Amino acid sequence: MKKRSIPSCFIQQAMEAIDAKWRVLTLRALSRGSTSFGSLRRAIPSITERMLAAQLRELQRDGLIVRSVESEKPLRVSYAFTPLGETLLPLAAALYDWGIAHGAEFISNRLENAA
């Protein structure tokens, strides 16, 4: 039986959706539901405000999240997944599961072969 080849352009498109360290962590933080900028910042303590703002703009540009502004005082801004963004949740869950199952071995191999 001939193995079926997956066109690399589709893999590339999927990887571009989650390509950066901060993007994946931002998506993970958003997986808990609609949230504010401050809540996202607290959920990812190692990210700078500038980087988080840039990631949110890119995710919004790509149609993966929506930014909602409520006209109350003080002004309230929240972020949530779009239907397209929600389709990334199983992928993120699979990466998380892989990290639990194989992360230690992966890091060990990387350290052993770094020399």
N, C-alpha and C positions, 0 to 999 in steps of 0.2 A: 504494500500500500504506500503510495507516494505521500510524503509529508506535505501538508498545505503550508505555503509560505504566507505570512502576514505582511502586507505592504508596509514598509517602514514609514511612509508618510502618515499613516493613521496612528502609529505608535508615537511619532514625533508630535502630532497634534495633541494626543493625550498627555504626553510629557510636558508640553508647553503649558498646559492647564495647571500643572503642579510643579513646575520646574525649579522653583527656588525654595530654599530652606524656610524663609519667612512666609512664603505663600502657603505651604503645607501646614505650618503651625497656625496661620491665620484661619485657614479653612477648618482646622480641627477645633479652634476656639469658637468659630461660628456654628459648629455642628450642634452646639447646645441650644441653639435658637437665636432669635433676634436679640441683638445686644448693642450696647453703646460703645463708642470709641474707648472710653475709660475702662470699661469692662474688658475689652479686648487687650488693652495695654496691660492690665493686671494679669490677664491669663497668659501673656507672653512677656514675662518680666525682662528678658534679655534684649527685646527689640526696642529701638529708639522710636520716639513719636514720629519723627520724620520718615523712617522706614515703614512704619505701620501705615501712615497716611499714604505713602506711595503704593504699598501693596493693596490697600483698599481701593485706590483709584484704578489700579490695573485690573483688579478683580471685577470692579464695576464696568470698566471699559470692555472687558471680555464677556460681559453678560452673565457672570457667575454669581454676583451679589447685587443687591439693590440697596440704595441709600435712601432712607426716609427722613424727612425733616418735619417735625411736628411744631406747629406755630404756637407754642406755649412759652411762657416766660419762666425760667430761662429756656432758650432755644434747646430743643432736644433732637439729637440725630441718632438714628439707629441703623444697623446693618443686618441684612438677612439674606439667605440663599434665594436665588431665583430657582424656578423649576430645573433649569439647566445645571445650576450649581449643585442642587440636591443629588443629581445623578453622579457626582463625584464622591459622595459619601461611601458607597461600597468599595470604591478604589482606595480611599483613605483608610477604611477599616481593614482592607486586605494588607496594606502596607504596615499598619499597626500590628496586625497579627503576625506578619512575617518578622517584624522587628522583635517581637516577643519570642518567637520560635527560633530565630536564627541570628539575632543581633549580636549575641555574645561571641558566637563562632565567627561571624563576619569580622568583628573588631579584632579578635584574636588572630585571625589569618592576616589581617591588614598589618597588625603590629609585628608579627613574625616575619613577614615578607618585606617590611619597610627597610631593612638593613641592606 
